Structure formats: C-alpha cells, structure tokens
C-alpha cells in the first residue's frame, strides 16, 4: 500500500506559525481533554516544552504571560484552564493600534533646522550681554554651516544677522560691520582649514620619511669584478 503525502494546503491552518504545526496539534489535543485539572497540567507542560524548543520563546522569557496568551490564541480562545494570568480577550487580535501623529513643528527657516531655533531661545535666556553676544556668534557659525551643507552658494553675513534677530525677536543683535571686519562667522572655517592643512603637511612629511625608510635594499652596483673576467 502506497503512502500518499499530505500537502500543507490540505492541512489545518496554523494560527501562530512561529510555534510550528506540532505545537498547534498539541493545543488542539489539550482542548479535547475532559478534566480541567488535567488540561491545566498539560497546558503547563506544553508551555515548558515550548520554552525549550521554540526559538520565539527566547524572546518571551521575560514576559511569561505572553506565552499563555499565545496558547489561548492558538486555541482560538476556546480553552478552559486555570490560567495563572488574566485570560486574554479575543478583541485584542482585531484592535487597531493607535495612530501615531507626526510632529507638527513650525520651523521658520527649514534650512537651519529646529535645533537652531532652540539654541536661539536658550541664548536669549542669558543675562550677561557678553555671553549673549558670544552665543549669537556661535549660532551664526552654525547657521552658515548648516546652510552650506545643502546649498552651493555662500550665505551672506547680513542675512544671518537679520535671521538671528528675527528668531530671537530682537533680543540677539549683532553689529554687521563688526561681523564683517572680524570675520566672526568665518573664523571657524579658517581654523579648520588651517588645522587640516598643518595636519596634512605633517602627514606628508611622515609619509616621505617612511618611504625612505621602507626602500628595498639594493646591492652596490659597483661590484668588484673578478680578475679572471
């Protein structure tokens, strides 16, 4: 007598595929046990078996109630046992998650970003005029940096001074003449280029020394010829 293979399409659907078909069959069997205490004992044993065999159970070790909830789901919520936890409700499967609202931040200048506006607000809280001016200069450098990251053209200092005043509602003011004369918004870039140039020059010197030290050894080209040649 030939054995005809059983296709998955003809089998009963698995409710939770991560536990496998054999666990589903055991759950179905537990439902047929007439004695409630016996059903509870078998359900507890099945939970311990799942912990050892099912990979998904490793994630549920810290939340044992989840495994009991999954047991009820696999039983189609038709399981009468002494559950150590509250019995889950069928509606949890059809309950839609709460819609996540996108943050509606009103950014005045998107090319600067929201963090610039936060820094401006914090700078306006400083009582010392010198500290407010230093904070405004630093914010101006950042504004020029962020603008240059997305735009090829250079942002004029007058635009930055004006934008800082608008964002701070007039509490942070800078002299445009002073900014241009002392290159306050460009100082950061010049220091970086200078530092990078010195570092690159130092690296070139080290590379030249290493290349000289790592030259392969060459024999003396003026070797003494034998007298008999």
C-alpha positions as CSV (number, residue, x, y, z in Angstrom):
1,X,0.0,0.0,0.0
2,X,1.4,3.3,-1.1
3,X,1.5,6.2,1.3
4,X,0.2,9.4,-0.2
5,X,2.0,12.5,1.0
6,X,-0.1,15.2,2.8
7,X,0.3,18.7,1.4
8,X,0.3,21.7,3.6
9,X,-2.5,23.2,1.5
10,X,-4.8,20.3,2.7
11,X,-3.9,20.6,6.3
12,X,-5.4,22.7,9.0
13,X,-4.1,26.3,9.0
14,X,-1.5,27.2,11.7
15,X,-2.7,30.1,13.7
16,X,0.8,31.1,15.0
17,X,3.3,29.8,12.5
18,X,6.3,30.7,14.7
19,X,5.4,27.8,17.0
20,X,5.0,25.2,14.3
21,X,2.4,22.6,13.4
22,X,3.2,20.1,16.2
23,X,2.6,22.7,18.9
24,X,-0.7,23.6,17.2
25,X,-1.7,19.9,17.2
26,X,-0.9,19.6,21.0
27,X,-3.0,22.6,21.7
28,X,-5.9,21.1,19.8
29,X,-5.4,17.9,21.8
30,X,-5.4,19.7,25.1
31,X,-8.8,21.2,24.2
32,X,-10.3,17.7,24.0
33,X,-9.3,16.6,27.5
34,X,-12.5,16.5,29.6
35,X,-10.9,17.1,33.0
36,X,-9.9,20.8,33.7
37,X,-7.1,20.0,36.1
38,X,-5.6,17.6,33.5
39,X,-6.0,20.3,30.8
40,X,-4.2,22.8,33.1
41,X,-1.4,20.3,33.8
42,X,-0.9,19.5,30.1
43,X,-1.0,23.2,29.2
44,X,1.7,24.0,31.8
45,X,3.8,21.1,30.4
46,X,3.3,22.4,26.9
47,X,4.5,25.9,28.0
48,X,7.7,24.4,29.4
49,X,8.2,22.4,26.2
50,X,7.8,25.5,24.1
51,X,10.4,27.3,26.2
52,X,13.0,24.6,25.2
53,X,12.1,24.0,21.6
54,X,10.6,27.1,20.1
55,X,13.1,29.9,19.2
56,X,10.4,32.5,19.6
57,X,10.1,31.6,23.3
58,X,13.6,33.0,24.0
59,X,12.1,36.5,23.4
60,X,9.2,35.7,25.7
61,X,11.3,34.5,28.7
62,X,11.0,37.9,30.4
63,X,7.2,38.0,29.8
64,X,5.7,34.6,30.6
65,X,2.2,35.9,30.2
66,X,2.8,36.3,26.5
67,X,3.2,32.6,26.1
68,X,-0.1,31.9,27.9
69,X,-1.7,34.5,25.7
70,X,-0.3,32.8,22.6
71,X,-1.7,29.5,23.9
72,X,-5.2,30.9,24.0
73,X,-4.7,32.4,20.5
74,X,-3.7,29.0,19.1
75,X,-6.8,27.5,20.8
76,X,-9.0,30.1,19.2
77,X,-9.7,31.4,22.7
78,X,-11.6,28.2,23.4
79,X,-9.5,26.9,26.2
80,X,-10.7,26.3,29.8
81,X,-7.7,26.0,32.1
82,X,-6.5,27.5,35.3
83,X,-4.6,30.3,33.8
84,X,-2.0,31.9,36.2
85,X,-2.6,35.2,34.4
86,X,-5.7,37.1,33.3
87,X,-7.4,35.4,30.4
88,X,-6.9,37.5,27.2
89,X,-9.8,38.9,25.3
90,X,-10.4,37.9,21.7
91,X,-10.8,41.6,20.7
92,X,-7.1,42.2,21.2
93,X,-6.4,40.5,17.8
94,X,-8.6,42.9,16.0
95,X,-7.8,46.0,17.9
96,X,-6.1,48.5,15.7
97,X,-3.0,50.3,17.1
98,X,-3.3,53.9,18.0
99,X,-2.4,56.2,15.1
100,X,0.9,57.9,15.6
101,X,0.8,61.6,15.0
102,X,3.6,63.2,13.1
103,X,5.3,66.0,14.9
104,X,3.9,69.3,13.7
105,X,6.8,71.6,14.4
106,X,6.5,75.0,12.9
107,X,10.1,75.7,11.7
108,X,10.5,79.2,10.4
109,X,13.7,78.5,8.5
110,X,13.9,74.9,7.5
111,X,17.4,75.3,6.0
112,X,18.7,76.0,9.5
113,X,16.7,73.3,11.3
114,X,14.7,73.2,14.5
115,X,17.7,72.9,16.8
116,X,19.0,76.3,15.7
117,X,15.7,77.8,16.9
118,X,16.1,76.0,20.3
119,X,19.7,77.4,20.6
120,X,18.4,80.9,19.9
121,X,15.8,80.5,22.7
122,X,18.4,79.3,25.1
123,X,20.7,82.2,24.2
124,X,18.0,84.8,24.9
125,X,17.8,83.5,28.4
126,X,21.4,84.6,29.2
127,X,21.5,87.7,31.3
128,X,25.1,88.7,30.6
129,X,25.3,90.7,27.4
130,X,28.8,89.4,26.6
131,X,27.6,85.8,26.9
132,X,24.6,86.6,24.7
133,X,26.8,88.0,22.0
134,X,29.2,85.0,22.1
135,X,26.2,82.7,21.9
136,X,24.9,84.7,18.9
137,X,28.2,84.5,17.1
138,X,28.4,80.7,17.6
139,X,24.8,80.3,16.4
140,X,25.8,82.4,13.3
141,X,28.6,80.0,12.6
142,X,26.3,77.0,12.9
143,X,23.7,78.6,10.6
144,X,26.3,79.2,7.9
145,X,27.5,75.6,8.3
146,X,24.0,74.1,8.0
147,X,23.1,76.3,5.1
148,X,26.3,75.4,3.3
149,X,25.6,71.7,3.7
150,X,22.5,71.9,1.5
151,X,23.4,74.8,-0.8
152,X,26.3,75.6,-3.0
153,X,26.2,79.3,-2.7
154,X,27.6,81.1,0.3
155,X,25.2,82.7,2.7
156,X,25.9,86.4,3.3
157,X,26.6,87.6,6.8
158,X,23.9,90.2,6.6
159,X,21.3,87.5,6.1
160,X,22.5,85.6,9.2
161,X,22.5,88.7,11.4
162,X,19.0,89.5,10.3
163,X,17.7,85.9,10.8
164,X,19.2,85.8,14.3
165,X,17.4,89.0,15.2
166,X,14.1,87.7,13.8
167,X,14.3,84.3,15.5
168,X,15.2,85.9,18.8
169,X,12.5,88.6,18.4
170,X,15.1,91.3,18.6
171,X,16.8,90.0,21.8
172,X,20.0,88.9,20.0
173,X,21.6,91.6,17.9
174,X,25.0,91.7,16.3
175,X,26.8,94.6,14.5
176,X,27.1,93.6,10.9
177,X,30.2,95.8,10.5
178,X,31.9,94.0,13.4
179,X,31.0,90.6,12.0
180,X,32.5,91.5,8.6
181,X,35.6,93.3,10.0
182,X,36.5,90.5,12.4
183,X,35.2,87.7,10.2
184,X,33.2,86.3,13.1
185,X,31.2,83.8,11.1
186,X,34.2,82.7,9.0
187,X,36.7,82.1,11.8
188,X,35.6,78.6,12.5
189,X,36.1,77.6,8.9
190,X,39.6,79.2,8.7
191,X,40.7,77.4,11.8
192,X,39.6,74.1,10.5
193,X,41.3,74.6,7.1
194,X,44.5,75.8,8.8
195,X,44.4,72.8,11.2
196,X,43.7,70.4,8.4
197,X,46.4,71.9,6.3
198,X,49.0,71.6,9.1
199,X,47.9,68.0,9.7
200,X,48.1,67.1,6.0
201,X,51.6,68.7,5.8
202,X,52.7,66.7,8.8
203,X,51.3,63.5,7.3
204,X,53.2,64.2,4.1
205,X,56.4,64.6,6.0
206,X,55.8,61.3,7.8
207,X,55.0,59.6,4.6
208,X,58.2,60.8,3.0
209,X,60.2,59.6,5.9
210,X,58.5,56.2,5.9
211,X,59.0,55.9,2.1
212,X,62.7,56.5,2.5
213,X,63.0,54.0,5.4
214,X,61.0,51.4,3.6
215,X,63.0,51.5,0.3
216,X,64.2,48.0,-0.7
217,X,67.9,47.2,-0.1
218,X,69.9,47.5,-3.3
219,X,73.3,45.9,-3.8
220,X,76.2,48.0,-4.7
221,X,76.2,48.5,-8.4
222,X,79.9,48.9,-8.5
223,X,80.8,45.4,-7.6
224,X,84.4,44.2,-7.9
225,X,84.9,42.1,-10.9
226,X,86.8,39.0,-10.8
227,X,90.3,39.2,-12.2
228,X,89.8,36.2,-14.5
229,X,86.8,38.0,-16.3
